[in-house]
Amino acid sequence: MLEAYFNSHGVEIEWTDEVLGKSYEEELVEDILSLMASFSARIYGKRSAENRRRQRAKAEAEAAK
């Protein structure tokens, strides 16, 4: 649809996709950041689950009174 519009106005669409190779250091940094994000999410998820478990136990103890 856009291509027809541009062609009707004499505009030529030219696709350029330049991919530059990453250096070893750039790939290493990306990998380390990815690992850190993954482990952080796991740690925060465990902490959140523990907090929910404690709140549930507290609510059940108060309900039993």
Backbone as JSON Lines, residues from 0, in Angstrom:
{"i":0,"aa":"M","n":[0.83,-1.18,0.0],"ca":[0.0,0.0,0.0],"c":[0.88,1.26,0.0]}
{"i":1,"aa":"L","n":[1.83,1.3,0.92],"ca":[2.72,2.46,0.96],"c":[3.59,2.54,-0.29]}
{"i":2,"aa":"E","n":[3.99,1.36,-0.78],"ca":[4.83,1.33,-1.97],"c":[4.1,1.96,-3.16]}
{"i":3,"aa":"A","n":[2.81,1.65,-3.31],"ca":[2.02,2.23,-4.41],"c":[1.91,3.74,-4.24]}
{"i":4,"aa":"Y","n":[1.71,4.18,-3.01],"ca":[1.61,5.63,-2.74],"c":[2.92,6.34,-3.12]}
{"i":5,"aa":"F","n":[4.02,5.77,-2.66],"ca":[5.31,6.4,-2.96],"c":[5.6,6.38,-4.46]}
{"i":6,"aa":"N","n":[5.29,5.27,-5.12],"ca":[5.51,5.18,-6.57],"c":[4.68,6.21,-7.31]}
{"i":7,"aa":"S","n":[3.46,6.48,-6.84],"ca":[2.61,7.46,-7.52],"c":[3.17,8.88,-7.4]}
{"i":8,"aa":"H","n":[4.03,9.1,-6.42],"ca":[4.64,10.42,-6.22],"c":[6.1,10.45,-6.68]}
{"i":9,"aa":"G","n":[6.52,9.4,-7.38],"ca":[7.86,9.37,-7.93],"c":[8.95,9.12,-6.9]}
{"i":10,"aa":"V","n":[8.58,8.49,-5.79],"ca":[9.56,8.21,-4.74],"c":[10.0,6.75,-4.88]}
{"i":11,"aa":"E","n":[11.29,6.54,-4.83],"ca":[11.82,5.18,-4.93],"c":[12.21,4.7,-3.52]}
{"i":12,"aa":"I","n":[11.75,3.53,-3.17],"ca":[12.07,2.96,-1.86],"c":[13.34,2.13,-2.02]}
{"i":13,"aa":"E","n":[14.3,2.4,-1.16],"ca":[15.56,1.68,-1.21],"c":[15.84,1.12,0.18]}
{"i":14,"aa":"W","n":[15.98,-0.18,0.27],"ca":[16.19,-0.84,1.54],"c":[17.68,-1.0,1.78]}
{"i":15,"aa":"T","n":[18.14,-0.51,2.9],"ca":[19.55,-0.7,3.26],"c":[19.59,-1.35,4.62]}
{"i":16,"aa":"D","n":[20.38,-2.37,4.72],"ca":[20.51,-3.09,5.99],"c":[21.98,-3.41,6.19]}
{"i":17,"aa":"E","n":[22.63,-2.53,6.9],"ca":[24.06,-2.7,7.12],"c":[24.26,-3.35,8.48]}
{"i":18,"aa":"V","n":[24.88,-4.48,8.47],"ca":[25.13,-5.2,9.71],"c":[26.62,-5.16,9.98]}
{"i":19,"aa":"L","n":[26.95,-4.53,11.09],"ca":[28.35,-4.47,11.48],"c":[28.62,-5.59,12.47]}
{"i":20,"aa":"G","n":[29.7,-6.26,12.29],"ca":[30.07,-7.33,13.2],"c":[30.42,-6.79,14.57]}
{"i":21,"aa":"K","n":[30.08,-7.56,15.58],"ca":[30.39,-7.15,16.95],"c":[31.76,-7.69,17.33]}
{"i":22,"aa":"S","n":[32.42,-6.94,18.15],"ca":[33.71,-7.41,18.63],"c":[33.49,-8.45,19.72]}
{"i":23,"aa":"Y","n":[34.53,-9.17,20.04],"ca":[34.47,-10.19,21.08],"c":[34.03,-9.57,22.41]}
{"i":24,"aa":"E","n":[34.55,-8.4,22.71],"ca":[34.23,-7.74,23.97],"c":[32.75,-7.33,24.03]}
{"i":25,"aa":"E","n":[32.22,-6.83,22.91],"ca":[30.8,-6.43,22.87],"c":[29.89,-7.63,23.09]}
{"i":26,"aa":"E","n":[30.21,-8.75,22.47],"ca":[29.41,-9.96,22.66],"c":[29.51,-10.45,24.11]}
{"i":27,"aa":"L","n":[30.7,-10.38,24.68],"ca":[30.9,-10.81,26.05],"c":[30.1,-9.96,27.02]}
{"i":28,"aa":"V","n":[30.1,-8.65,26.82],"ca":[29.33,-7.74,27.67],"c":[27.84,-8.03,27.55]}
{"i":29,"aa":"E","n":[27.35,-8.25,26.34],"ca":[25.93,-8.58,26.16],"c":[25.57,-9.87,26.88]}
{"i":30,"aa":"D","n":[26.44,-10.87,26.78],"ca":[26.18,-12.16,27.43],"c":[26.16,-12.01,28.95]}
{"i":31,"aa":"I","n":[27.1,-11.25,29.49],"ca":[27.16,-11.07,30.94],"c":[25.93,-10.31,31.44]}
{"i":32,"aa":"L","n":[25.52,-9.27,30.72],"ca":[24.33,-8.52,31.11],"c":[23.08,-9.4,31.05]}
{"i":33,"aa":"S","n":[23.02,-10.24,30.06],"ca":[21.89,-11.16,29.93],"c":[21.85,-12.13,31.11]}
{"i":34,"aa":"L","n":[23.0,-12.66,31.48],"ca":[23.07,-13.57,32.64],"c":[22.69,-12.86,33.93]}
{"i":35,"aa":"M","n":[23.17,-11.64,34.1],"ca":[22.83,-10.88,35.31],"c":[21.34,-10.63,35.39]}
{"i":36,"aa":"A","n":[20.72,-10.28,34.29],"ca":[19.27,-10.04,34.27],"c":[18.52,-11.31,34.6]}
{"i":37,"aa":"S","n":[18.97,-12.42,34.06],"ca":[18.31,-13.7,34.31],"c":[18.41,-14.09,35.78]}
{"i":38,"aa":"F","n":[19.59,-14.02,36.35],"ca":[19.77,-14.4,37.75],"c":[19.07,-13.42,38.68]}
{"i":39,"aa":"S","n":[19.06,-12.14,38.34],"ca":[18.35,-11.16,39.17],"c":[16.86,-11.47,39.2]}
{"i":40,"aa":"A","n":[16.3,-11.8,38.04],"ca":[14.88,-12.13,37.99],"c":[14.59,-13.37,38.82]}
{"i":41,"aa":"R","n":[15.48,-14.34,38.78],"ca":[15.29,-15.56,39.56],"c":[15.34,-15.26,41.06]}
{"i":42,"aa":"I","n":[16.29,-14.44,41.47],"ca":[16.42,-14.1,42.89],"c":[15.19,-13.33,43.37]}
{"i":43,"aa":"Y","n":[14.77,-12.31,42.6],"ca":[13.62,-11.52,43.0],"c":[12.35,-12.36,42.97]}
{"i":44,"aa":"G","n":[12.25,-13.31,42.06],"ca":[11.1,-14.2,42.01],"c":[11.02,-15.08,43.25]}
{"i":45,"aa":"K","n":[12.16,-15.61,43.68],"ca":[12.18,-16.44,44.9],"c":[11.82,-15.61,46.12]}
{"i":46,"aa":"R","n":[12.33,-14.4,46.19],"ca":[12.03,-13.54,47.32],"c":[10.55,-13.2,47.35]}
{"i":47,"aa":"S","n":[9.98,-12.92,46.18],"ca":[8.56,-12.59,46.09],"c":[7.71,-13.78,46.51]}
{"i":48,"aa":"A","n":[8.09,-14.98,46.08],"ca":[7.34,-16.18,46.47],"c":[7.41,-16.41,47.97]}
{"i":49,"aa":"E","n":[8.57,-16.17,48.55],"ca":[8.72,-16.33,50.0],"c":[7.86,-15.32,50.74]}
{"i":50,"aa":"N","n":[7.83,-14.08,50.26],"ca":[6.98,-13.06,50.9],"c":[5.51,-13.42,50.8]}
{"i":51,"aa":"R","n":[5.09,-13.94,49.64],"ca":[3.69,-14.36,49.5],"c":[3.36,-15.5,50.44]}
{"i":52,"aa":"R","n":[4.3,-16.44,50.59],"ca":[4.1,-17.57,51.5],"c":[3.97,-17.09,52.94]}
{"i":53,"aa":"R","n":[4.8,-16.15,53.33],"ca":[4.73,-15.6,54.7],"c":[3.41,-14.87,54.93]}
{"i":54,"aa":"Q","n":[2.98,-14.07,53.95],"ca":[1.71,-13.35,54.09],"c":[0.54,-14.32,54.18]}
{"i":55,"aa":"R","n":[0.57,-15.38,53.39],"ca":[-0.49,-16.38,53.42],"c":[-0.54,-17.07,54.78]}
{"i":56,"aa":"A","n":[0.64,-17.43,55.31],"ca":[0.71,-18.09,56.61],"c":[0.22,-17.16,57.7]}
{"i":57,"aa":"K","n":[0.58,-15.89,57.61],"ca":[0.14,-14.91,58.6],"c":[-1.37,-14.74,58.55]}
{"i":58,"aa":"A","n":[-1.94,-14.66,57.33],"ca":[-3.38,-14.51,57.18],"c":[-4.11,-15.74,57.71]}
{"i":59,"aa":"E","n":[-3.58,-16.92,57.48],"ca":[-4.2,-18.15,57.97],"c":[-4.13,-18.21,59.49]}
{"i":60,"aa":"A","n":[-3.02,-17.75,60.08],"ca":[-2.88,-17.74,61.54],"c":[-3.87,-16.77,62.16]}
{"i":61,"aa":"E","n":[-4.06,-15.62,61.53],"ca":[-5.02,-14.64,62.06],"c":[-6.44,-15.14,61.89]}
{"i":62,"aa":"A","n":[-6.73,-15.84,60.83],"ca":[-8.07,-16.37,60.59],"c":[-8.4,-17.49,61.58]}
{"i":63,"aa":"A","n":[-7.38,-18.19,62.05],"ca":[-7.58,-19.3,62.98],"c":[-7.87,-18.8,64.38]}
{"i":64,"aa":"K","n":[-7.56,-17.54,64.69],"ca":[-7.77,-16.99,66.03],"c":[-9.2,-16.77,66.33]}
